[in-house]
Amino acid sequence: MSDDEPAENISGGDDGGGIPAAFVPGDGDDAPLVERVVDRLGERYWQKTYGGQDAFECLVRTILSQNTTDTASQPAHDSLMAKYDHDEETDLAASLADAHQPELAETIASAGLYNQKSKTIIRLANRIVEEYGGADGFDEFVREGDYDEVRAALLNMKGVGPKTTDCVLLFAGGRDGVFPVDTHVHRIARRMGFAPPDADHEGVREAIESELPPEKCGFGHTAMIQFGRDFCTARKPACLDDPEACPMTDVCEQVGVYPDTGEVVDPSETVE
């Protein structure tokens, strides 16, 4: 969900992706570890407010991104929108509810798992139309509904898990205090030590959201993903060969990373 983010910290304006978020650094060494990490990431990458995406399109985009890369899912999203949301009068949910599944599968083939994803999208589109009257009604519910009710409703939809739910709440709903956990965030949080090494995705989310100021969750999520791509990769983090190569070494516990031996293991394997 971060494919529209800038490559560097240029908050605000068209290139920066929107309105800059209020950014107040924490209380130095007295701030929780996750806040110190996010503050550092905010300085390196970007700080912006979130929300404003159409909720149903955001839901579809996130489903397309499951188990694949932005490079693969973006063309699928673009092809889907061109075919099923071709003018201002089109309700995307209604259009996809009536879609021919094999045709939709072919349209989104670049995203992988296209048969499964096409069936999920059509099923969700029908539910959105039946329960909310279409994309606009669903968008209003996501933006203005009670947070707990919205989250529960999304999680109740077959094919929508915690990460997809939180992406919709953040990118469409603009909800503060929501920190979606993808594979990068899951790895980094446990490796750096601000979540238990054996925490599952929900455990990581709870650990982060309990310690991080709500207004920092949005840019913290996207910046942490970029940090994972740039430095803290799964198999060969930058610190493995040279501690100075990673800008976060001084605030990282390196759980499961052993520079002396060159070994990298899942943090959960360090639990005795």
N, C-alpha and C positions, 0 to 999 in steps of 0.2 A: 504493500500500500504506500510505499514511499517513492514510487517512480516519478512523481512530479516534484520531488524535492530538489533544491539547488545543490550544486556540487561543493559550494562553500558558503560561509555565513554571510548572506546578503539579505538579511531579514527585511521585510517590507517591500512594497512595490510589486510590479508584475513578476519580475524574475525571482523575487524572494518568496513568492507563494502566498502572500497575504499580509495581514497586519502583524507587526512585531508583537510578541508576547512580552508582558512585563517580566523583567528578569532581575531578580534580586539574589545575589550570591548568599549562600548559607553562612553560618557562623564559623567559618574556617574549620579547624580541627575538631570543634565541638559539634558540628553538624553530623547527622548520620552518614555512614559511608556512602550509601546510594545517592544522597544529595550532593556530596562532594564530587562523586563521579559525574553526575548529571551536570553540575555546575561547570566542570571542566569540559565536558562534551558540548555544553551550550556555548562556550567560548570558542571551541574549535569548529563547530558546524553551524547550526542555526537555531534561532529562537523565533517562533511564530505562533499565532493562535490557530486553532483547529476548528473544524466544523465547516458547514457550507456546502458539502457535497450532497447530491441527491441520495436519499437513504437507500432506495431500492437499487439504483445503479451502483452504489457503494457495496451493497450486499452481493450483487452479481460480480463485481470486479474482484472482491475478496475470494469468492468461490473459485473464480478462474485462476487466481494466484495460488491456490492450495497445491502443495507438492510440486511446484515448478518455480521458475525464475521470472522476474519482471520481463526479461527479454522474450520469453515465450508467451507470457500471459497478456502483455500489452497488445500485440497484434490481434489476439483473439478478442479482446475487449473492443478494439477499434472496429473489427469486422462485425461483431455483434451489434454495436451501436449503429453502424452504417446501414445494416439490414433491417433492424427491428425498431429503431428510434430515428427515423429518417426525416421527420418534420416536427414542428412545434405542437401540432395537434395530437401527436401520438402519445398514448400512455404506455410507457415501456412495459409495465407489468401486464397490462391487458394484451399487448402485442406478443409478449413471450408466453403468456398463458395459452395462446392459440397457436404457438409455433409447432411445426412438424419436427418431432424429435430427431430423426436422422438428418434433417436439413440443418437444424441448430448444431448438432454434433459436428457436422462438416464445417460449419462456420467457425467454430471455436477449436478446431483440431490442433492448432499450434500450442494450446495450453496443456495438452496431454490429458489423459483420463477423460476424454471428451464425451464418451457415452454416458459415464456416470455423472459428469458435471452438467450435461445437457438435461438429463432427467431431473437432477436436483433443481436446476434453474426453473424448469417448467412447473415442477411441483410447487416451488416457493411462489412463483408468479401467480398460480391459481389461488394459493392461500392468501396472498396479499390482496388480490382482487375481491375474494370472498369476504375477508375480515375487515379490510380497510377501504374498500371501494376502488383501489388502484394505487399507483405510485405516490400520488399527491397526499392521499390520506395516510399512507404508511409513513411518508416523510414527516408529516405533522405529528404523528404519534411518537416517532423517534426523537424529534426535537423538543416536544413540549410535554410528553407523557412523564409520569412518575418514573424515576430512574429504575427502581427495583422492578416495577411492572414491565418496563421496556426490556430490561435485561432478561427477565424471566420469559417473556414472550419470544424473544429471539432464541434463547436456549431451547425453547420448546419446539422449535422448527427443525424437522429432520434434515440433517446435512449442515446445520449451523452449530459450530462448537464455540468454546470460550473465546478463542482468538478472533474468529469472524465476528462474533457478537461485540467484542470490545473495539474492533476496528470500525464497525458501524456507529457505535456510541461516540467514538472519538472523531472520526473523519466526517460523519454526517451530523451527528447530534451535537458535536462541539462540547462534550461533557468533560469538565475538569475532573481530575482524579482517576482517569481511566488509562491504564498502561497495558496495551496489548502485548502478549508474550509470543514471539515467534521463535524459531530455532536459534537465532543469533542472541536474542535477549535471554533465553533460557540458559544457553551456554555461558554467556558473559556474567550473568548475575551469580551463578554458582562458582564460576572460576575466580571472580574477583572477590567473592566472600560476603556479598550483601544478601544472599539467600542461602539456605542450607544446601550442602552439596548433593543431597539426595532428593531435593524438592522437585515435584512434578511441575508442569506449566502453571497450574492454579496456585501451587505453593509459592512459586516465584512471583506471580502477580500479587498475591496477598502480602508477601514480604516487601515488595517495592511500594505498593500503594499505602501501606501502613506507615512508611517512613518518609516518603517523598511528598513535599508540598503539592497539592492538587494542580496548581497552575504550571508545574514543571513536567507533568506526566506526558503531555503531548509531544513537545520537542525532545524530551528525554527518550521517548520510544523511537522516534525516527533517527535521532542522532546516534543512539546505541546500535541500531541496525547498521548505520554507515561505519561506525567504529569497528563493528564485527567484520565488515567486508574489507576495511582498509588495514586493520592491525590484528584484531583478535580472532583470527580464523580458526576453524575447528581443528585442523591437523597440524598447522604450522604457524602458531601465533608469533608476532614480531619479536617478542621477548625471548623466544627459544634460542636464537643465535646471538642476539645482542640486546641486553636489557635497555640500552639507551635508544633503541629503535622504536620503543613504544612510549607514547606520551603519558601513559597512565600507570607506569610501573610502580611509582611511589605510593599509589593508593590501591594496589592490587595484591591479593594474597596468593595468587598463582596456584590455586587449588587444582591439582591434577596436571600441572605443568612443571617439568623437571629439567631446567636448562643444563644442569651438570651431566645428565645422561642423554638428553635429547628426547626424552620420553614425554608423550602427551596422552593422558587418559581422561575418560569422562569423570567429572568431579565425584559422581556417586561411587566410583570405584575406590575412592580414598576413605570411605566410611568404614570403620572397623566394626 
